[in-house]
Amino acid sequence: MGLFGIGGLWRSGDGLLAGAEMLAGAAGGGGVDTGSGAVIKPMAYAGWELTPATSLRLGAGWIKAPNGQLSSPVLDLSVVFAFDVPGRP
């Protein structure tokens, strides 16, 4: 699977964060019916900033193949390491 997209991140003053993103790209194989291979994946997440460069995030969304049968909810738990992000102190 190879996806790209756009999103936004909002931080509170007490270490909480929230975000949303819309991803699109290509996926397929393993008997998964993606039709032409195109997929879209909207996601939203909430998390906690553990350090200025590390956070824990819980996300939920959906993955859908517009030209295939793939249509499924997505649940994501991530540990995020920010190596170099423009605009961060």
C-alpha positions as CSV (number, residue, x, y, z in Angstrom):
1,M,0.0,0.0,0.0
2,G,1.3,3.4,-0.9
3,L,-0.8,6.4,0.3
4,F,-0.3,10.2,0.3
5,G,-2.6,13.0,1.5
6,I,-3.2,16.0,3.5
7,G,-4.1,16.6,7.2
8,G,-4.1,18.8,10.1
9,L,-2.9,18.6,13.7
10,W,-4.2,20.6,16.7
11,R,-2.4,20.7,20.1
12,S,-3.7,21.8,23.4
13,G,-1.5,23.4,26.1
14,D,-1.6,20.3,28.3
15,G,-0.2,17.7,25.9
16,L,-3.4,16.5,24.2
17,L,-3.6,16.5,20.5
18,A,-6.1,15.8,17.8
19,G,-5.9,15.4,14.0
20,A,-7.5,14.4,10.8
21,E,-6.2,13.4,7.4
22,M,-7.4,12.3,4.0
23,L,-5.2,9.8,2.2
24,A,-5.4,8.3,-1.3
25,G,-3.2,5.9,-3.2
26,A,-2.8,2.4,-4.4
27,A,-3.2,-1.0,-2.7
28,G,-4.0,-4.5,-3.7
29,G,-2.8,-8.1,-3.6
30,G,-3.4,-11.0,-1.2
31,G,-6.9,-11.6,-2.7
32,V,-8.2,-8.2,-1.6
33,D,-10.6,-6.8,-4.2
34,T,-9.5,-3.2,-4.8
35,G,-10.7,-3.1,-8.5
36,S,-8.2,-0.8,-10.3
37,G,-6.1,-0.6,-7.1
38,A,-7.1,2.9,-6.1
39,V,-8.1,3.5,-2.4
40,I,-9.1,6.4,-0.2
41,K,-8.6,6.4,3.6
42,P,-10.0,9.3,5.8
43,M,-8.7,9.1,9.4
44,A,-9.2,11.0,12.6
45,Y,-7.1,10.6,15.8
46,A,-6.5,11.8,19.3
47,G,-3.3,11.5,21.3
48,W,-1.0,12.5,24.0
49,E,2.4,14.2,23.6
50,L,4.8,12.2,25.7
51,T,7.8,14.4,24.8
52,P,8.2,17.3,22.3
53,A,9.2,14.7,19.7
54,T,7.2,11.6,20.8
55,S,3.4,11.0,21.0
56,L,1.0,8.2,21.4
57,R,-2.1,8.3,19.0
58,L,-5.3,6.4,18.7
59,G,-7.0,6.8,15.3
60,A,-10.1,5.6,13.5
61,G,-11.3,5.8,10.0
62,W,-12.3,3.9,6.9
63,I,-10.5,2.4,3.9
64,K,-12.5,2.2,0.6
65,A,-11.7,1.1,-2.9
66,P,-14.0,3.1,-5.2
67,N,-13.8,0.5,-8.0
68,G,-13.6,-2.7,-5.8
69,Q,-15.3,-4.5,-2.9
70,L,-12.8,-3.3,-0.2
71,S,-14.7,-1.2,2.3
72,S,-13.6,-1.6,5.9
73,P,-13.2,0.3,9.2
74,V,-9.7,1.0,10.4
75,L,-8.4,1.3,14.0
76,D,-4.9,2.5,14.5
77,L,-2.7,2.7,17.6
78,S,0.7,4.4,16.9
79,V,3.8,5.6,18.7
80,V,5.0,8.6,16.7
81,F,8.5,9.9,16.5
82,A,8.9,13.3,14.9
83,F,12.5,13.5,13.5
84,D,12.3,16.9,11.9
85,V,9.0,18.8,11.4
86,P,8.9,22.4,10.0
87,G,7.6,24.9,12.6
88,R,8.4,22.8,15.7
89,P,10.6,24.4,18.4
